[in-house]
Amino acid sequence: MQVAETGYQVVQERFSSRECSELVETVSAVSRSRAGARHLMANPAVAAVANDKRLIDLARLWVGDSAVAFRATLFEKSAETNWLIPWHQDTALPLVQKFDFAGWGPWSQKAGVNYAHAPASALTRVIALRLHLDQSTQDNGPLRVVPGSHRSGVLSDESVRESVSASGFVNCCVAQGGVIAMRPLIVHSSSKAKNGKFRRVLHIEYAHSIQIADGISLAVV
């Protein structure tokens, strides 16, 4: 399959070990939940990485030359904070204001930001780039994806499970400084780490435009 058909891409060695270590030091002081920290675009170091040419150029391959970063999240696994994520799709987007348009919702709030589950027409305009601040291996809870599943649109929970059973999945292992690009609608999960080693990922999302659809603007978080 071509990358566009699989819905994901592993790109090794985009950032150096030194750069990753500096980022780890920067985000170590950020207030976080058990799984990591959300809404990091206000952090100058994170915003600088999100707009680094190495990531912007990769995002442009997926969403076009106007690619803009709008959300950054830190995911962190360790011996003390070990967790799993079941099979799912990423369908909620942060939005500037609430509205009542067909295909959008239900709504929620996270740290004061409005979120709505979005239709496939909007989600196909988004790409997530996962910068690995540590090596991701078979044993420390790597991202798992079902190749091509993003092409089926927004799925019910039952259809997500059926997708995994019918197509199988791939473990996405990547060296420190590597990047995984993934479509929000690709069915994915991650297991608990088995070896207790850190697996820190800076997950940055890009869209073709802050105005994700007519009259609808993404919040930059």
C-alpha positions in Angstrom: 0.0 0.0 0.0 1.0 3.6 -0.6 1.3 5.9 2.5 -1.9 7.7 1.6 -3.8 4.4 1.5 -2.3 3.0 4.8 -3.0 6.2 6.7 0.3 6.3 8.5 4.0 6.7 7.9 7.1 6.0 10.1 10.0 8.5 9.5 13.2 7.7 11.4 15.8 10.2 12.7 14.1 13.6 12.2 15.5 15.0 15.5 18.7 14.4 17.4 19.1 12.8 20.8 20.2 16.2 22.2 17.0 17.9 20.8 14.8 15.2 22.3 16.6 15.5 25.7 16.1 19.3 25.7 12.4 18.8 25.0 12.1 16.3 27.8 13.7 18.8 30.2 11.3 21.5 29.0 8.1 19.5 29.4 9.2 17.9 32.7 7.9 20.9 34.6 4.6 20.9 32.9 1.5 20.0 35.0 0.2 16.7 33.8 -2.3 13.9 34.3 -1.3 10.3 34.7 -1.0 9.8 30.9 0.8 13.1 30.1 -0.2 16.7 29.4 -2.6 18.4 27.0 -2.8 21.9 25.4 1.0 22.5 25.0 0.9 24.9 22.1 1.2 27.8 24.6 4.6 26.4 25.6 7.2 28.3 23.5 9.6 25.3 23.1 6.7 23.1 22.0 5.4 25.7 19.6 8.9 26.1 18.1 9.1 22.3 17.5 5.6 22.2 16.1 6.6 24.9 13.5 10.0 23.4 12.8 10.6 22.9 9.1 11.2 19.2 9.6 7.7 18.7 10.9 6.0 21.3 8.8 7.4 19.8 5.6 6.1 16.4 6.6 2.7 17.7 7.5 2.5 19.5 4.1 2.8 16.1 2.4 -0.5 15.1 4.0 -2.6 18.3 4.3 -1.1 20.7 1.8 1.2 23.7 1.7 -0.8 25.7 4.2 -0.4 23.2 7.0 -0.8 24.8 10.5 -0.2 23.2 13.9 -3.2 23.6 16.2 -2.8 21.1 19.1 0.1 19.5 21.0 -0.2 16.8 23.6 2.5 14.9 25.6 1.9 11.2 26.1 4.1 9.6 28.8 4.5 6.0 29.8 7.0 4.9 32.5 7.2 2.4 35.3 5.2 4.8 37.5 2.7 5.9 34.8 1.9 2.8 32.8 -1.4 2.7 30.9 -3.1 1.3 27.8 -5.5 2.8 25.3 -8.1 0.5 23.7 -8.8 0.5 19.9 -10.4 3.8 18.8 -10.3 6.7 16.3 -9.5 10.3 17.2 -12.6 12.2 16.3 -12.8 15.1 18.7 -11.4 18.5 17.7 -10.8 21.7 19.8 -13.0 24.5 18.5 -13.1 28.3 19.1 -16.8 28.3 19.9 -19.8 26.1 20.1 -22.4 25.8 17.3 -25.2 23.6 16.1 -24.2 22.2 12.8 -25.3 18.8 11.4 -22.6 16.1 11.9 -20.8 17.9 14.7 -21.1 16.7 18.3 -21.6 15.6 21.0 -19.7 18.4 22.7 -17.5 18.4 25.8 -15.0 20.7 27.6 -11.4 19.9 28.4 -9.4 22.4 30.5 -11.8 25.1 29.4 -11.6 24.3 25.7 -14.7 23.4 23.6 -14.5 20.0 21.9 -16.8 18.4 19.4 -16.7 15.1 17.6 -16.2 16.0 14.0 -17.4 14.4 10.7 -15.0 12.6 8.4 -15.1 15.5 6.0 -13.2 17.6 8.6 -11.0 14.9 10.0 -9.6 14.0 6.6 -8.0 17.5 6.6 -5.9 16.7 9.7 -2.7 14.8 10.2 -1.0 14.0 13.6 2.8 13.9 13.8 4.1 11.9 16.8 7.7 13.0 17.7 9.3 10.2 19.8 11.3 11.7 22.7 12.3 8.1 23.6 12.8 5.0 21.5 9.5 3.1 21.0 9.9 -0.6 21.0 7.8 -3.8 21.0 8.1 -3.8 24.8 7.2 -0.2 25.9 3.7 0.1 24.6 4.2 1.3 21.0 1.4 2.8 18.8 -0.6 0.0 17.1 -2.5 0.8 13.9 -4.9 -1.0 11.5 -3.5 0.0 8.0 -6.1 1.5 5.7 -8.9 1.7 8.4 -9.1 5.5 8.0 -10.7 5.1 4.6 -13.9 3.7 6.2 -14.8 7.1 7.8 -16.1 7.5 11.4 -16.8 4.0 12.8 -19.0 2.7 15.6 -17.3 0.9 18.5 -18.4 -2.4 17.1 -17.1 -1.6 13.6 -13.7 -0.5 15.2 -13.5 -4.0 16.8 -14.5 -5.7 13.6 -11.8 -3.7 11.7 -9.1 -5.0 14.0 -10.3 -8.6 13.8 -10.7 -8.5 10.0 -7.5 -6.7 9.1 -5.0 -7.2 11.9 -2.6 -4.5 13.1 1.0 -3.2 12.9 3.2 -2.2 15.8 4.8 1.2 15.0 8.3 1.1 16.5 10.6 4.1 16.0 13.9 5.3 17.3 14.3 8.3 19.5 13.9 11.4 17.3 11.7 9.6 14.8 8.2 10.6 13.8 5.0 8.7 13.1 2.5 10.5 10.9 -1.1 9.2 11.3 -4.6 10.1 10.2 -7.0 10.8 13.1 -9.5 8.2 11.6 -7.0 5.3 11.5 -8.0 2.7 14.1 -5.3 2.6 16.7 -4.4 1.7 20.3 -1.4 1.1 22.5 -0.8 -1.5 25.2 0.9 -1.1 28.6 4.7 -1.1 28.5 6.3 -4.3 29.6 9.8 -3.1 30.4 9.1 0.0 32.5 11.2 2.3 30.3 10.0 5.7 29.4 8.0 6.2 26.2 7.4 9.9 25.8 5.7 11.2 22.7 4.9 14.7 21.6 1.8 14.4 19.6 1.2 17.4 17.4 -1.8 17.9 15.1 -1.9 19.9 11.9 -4.7 21.0 9.6 -4.9 22.4 6.1 -6.3 25.6 7.8 -7.4 26.9 11.1 -10.8 27.3 9.5 -11.4 23.5 9.3 -14.8 24.0 7.6 -17.1 26.8 6.6 -17.7 29.0 9.6 -15.8 26.6 11.9 -12.4 27.5 13.4 -10.1 25.3 15.3 -8.8 26.4 18.7 -5.0 26.5 18.9 -4.1 24.5 22.0 
